[in-house]
Amino acid sequence: MAENVIAGDLVEIEWSAEDVDESFAAIQGCKTVGIPEENPEYRDRTSLDSPGRSREWGVGMTDTGEVTLSCFYSTALYKQAAAYKASRQPVYFRVTLPAGPGQATGDAFRFRAFVNPSMPSTDVDGDLMTDLKLRPTGLIDWTEGAAA
């Protein structure tokens, strides 16, 4: 199965202020791949007449977990991230995987998130990084890659 593994360095991570394919740009120097995790809430629906005195559950709202993209620092990257933060609007993200076996194009994930850039601590020998802390909002869309 090792031949079916997708290498993280082949994934494209892009962002845009608008949801128009031509406006997406690669996040330069990005070292991590991040797709937010959806965490459904389960509500206790147990009552005194629950069968067999067993707990009953129902599905509530879904929370989309935060993601941090670690990138090599550049003035251009930090400037763009700071502008997105200042806009107080969610940014569109697109994560495109390379084509897998039997695919002409790879799967793609799209989501929107608020961006908060930060500079993590580093030691003298470490590379200066910018963390893009993302707080997703809304749904995460998945599109299966086209068949070969």
N, C-alpha and C positions, 0 to 999 in steps of 0.2 A: 503494500500500500504506500510505500514511501514515494513512489512516482506520482501519486495523486496529491501530495502535500503542496500547499500554496505558500510560496516564500513571501514574507512580509515586505521585502524590499522591492517587490514587483507590483505592489498595490499603489494606486494613485489616490492621493487625498487632495481634494480641491475645495475652495470656498468661493462664495459670491454674495453680493448684497441683494441680488435678485435671482429668481428661479428661472433663468434663461440659459440654456446649454452653452451658448457662445460666451457668456460672461464669467464662467467658472475659470479660476486660475489655480495652478498647483500651489500648495503651501510649501514654500521653499525651505529646505533644511529640516523637514519633518523627520524625526527618527522613530516615531511610534505610529501604529495604526490604531484608531479608536472608533468603535461603533457602539453607541450607547446601549445599555442593557435595559430591557423593559421589565419592571417588577410589578406584577399585579398584586393588588391588595385583596385579601380574603376576609370577608366580614363574618363574624359569628352570628349565625341565624338559629342558634339552638333555642328551643323553648321547652316548657314542661311536657309538651306532647311530642317531642322528638322521638322517633322510633328507637326502641332498645336503649333509651337513655344515652344515646350517642350524640356527639356534637355534629351539627350541620353547618355547612359553610356556603357562602355565596360570593360571587366575584364582585368586587367594588371597582374603584378607579385604578388606573395603571400609572405608576410613576416611572419616569425615564431617568436612569441614573446619570450622574455627572461623569464626564470623561476629561482626561488631561492629555493633550498632545505635546510631547516634548520635542522642541525644535532647536537647532543651532541658532544662536543670536545673530540677527542682522538688523541694521537700522530700518531697512525697508519692511521687514516682517513686523517688528515692534510697532512701527508707525501705522501700518495697516490694521493690526490688531487693536491698537489704541483708538483708531478712528471708528472701527466697528463697535467697540465698547462705548465710545462717546455718543454714537447714534442711538443707543438704547433700543435698538431693533435686533431681532434675531437674524443671524446670518445663515445662509444656505450652505450645507456641506454635502459633498458627493464623494463616496468611497467606492472605487471601481477595482474589482479583483481581476487578475489576468484570466484569460480563457482557460477553462479546465478541459478535461477529456470530453470530446464530443461537442465542444462549444466553439462558436466563431468569435463570440465576445464573452467577457466574464460577467459575473453577477455584479450588481450595483446596489448600494445602499444610499438613501438620501434622507437627510433630516435637517431641522433648523435648530440653532442653539445661540444663546447669548454668549459672547466672548469676553473673557477677563484675562488679559495677559499678565504674567508675573515673571519675576527673575528669581529662580531658586538659588539657594546658597551653593557655592562651589569652592573647592580647594584651589590652591595655587596652580597645580598641574592640570586641573580639570578644564574642560571647554565651557565657555560661557553659553548658557542655554536660555531660552524663553519657553515658559510653559504657557500653553493656551488652554485655560480652564474653561470648559464648555458646560453650560447648563442647558440641556436640550428642552425643547418645548414642542408639544404635539407628537404626531406619529413618526415612526421610523418606517420608511418605505423600502421594500426590497423588490428588485427586478431581476428575474432570472436571466442569465446570459442567453443570447441567441444560439440556436443549434447550428452545428457545422453543416 
